[in-house]
C-alpha cells in the first residue's frame, strides 16, 4: 500500500464509502485485497482519532438516538462454543446520535444492547455538547437509566414509543411489522412536543445499511473482525460528516453536516481524508 499514490488511495476509499465490499473494491480498483484491508484500517484509525479530537463543544440543540443491529464473525446461533459469550462474536449493536438541525453525527459506540453500553454511549455524547439539549430516543428501557445517570436533570428528554401490529409471516417475514401508532412520553425537563421524533436517526440507520456493505442484511459481507468493523464505521462517519454534502443543507450553498455545525469550514475531498495517515 505504501507504493500507492494519493490518488489511488483516494479512489479505493471512495469506492469503500459508496457501499462496496472489500472484494468488490479490490476488483473495481485493481488492488490486492490485503492492500484494501490495510488501507481501510489505517485510514479508519486516523478518522477515529481526528473525529474524537474535533467533536467537542458542539452547538447541537435537538438530538435523536437509536441503535442498529449487525453481527461480527458469524450470527449468534453459529458462534463456536469456545467463542460464545465473548464480545465481538455474534450480535453487536451500533449506537448513534444525530442532530436534527445540522444532521451531524457527533459520536457512535459499538457494544451490546444493554444498559451499560447505552450509558457509555450517552456519557460520551454528553461530553461533546456545548449546551443543554432536547433528546429523543425510542421506548427501550435502557435509555431511561443511561440518560438519568449521564445528564441528571440537565436535559429535556422524551421517548417516542411505537405500537406495532403482529409480526409478518411467510414470504413477508423480513418486512417490518406495521406501525399502528406512536406515543410521546416526556421523561425529564420540558421538551418541545412538536420536535419529539426519531425520524432522522432512523433514516440514518438506512443510510448506514446502504453505505456500508457489512451492514447489508442477508449477505455474507458482514465484518469478520470487530476491529475492522469499528474502523469501517469511523471511515463512514468521517465521509458522512465531512466529505459528502447533505441534500437538506444545500441552501444557501452545498454544505456537509460538519460545516453546518461549525466543525469544518469546507467540504473535505477524499484525498484530504486519506492525508490524515501521512
Secondary structure, DSSP 8 states (H G I E B T S, - for coil): -TTS-HHHHHHHHHHHHTT--HHHHHHHHT--HHHHHHHHHHHHHHHHHHHHHH--SB---EEEEEEEEEEESS-GGG--GGGTT-TTSEEEEEEEEEETTT-----EEEE-SSHHHHHHHHHHHHHTBSS--EEEE-S-THHHHHHHHHHTTSSEEEEEEEEE-----GGGTTS---EEEEEEEEEES---GGG---HHHHHHHHHHHHH-GGG-TTSS-SBSSHHHHHHHHHHHHHIIIIIS--GGG-SSS---HHHHTTS-SS---HHHHHGGG-
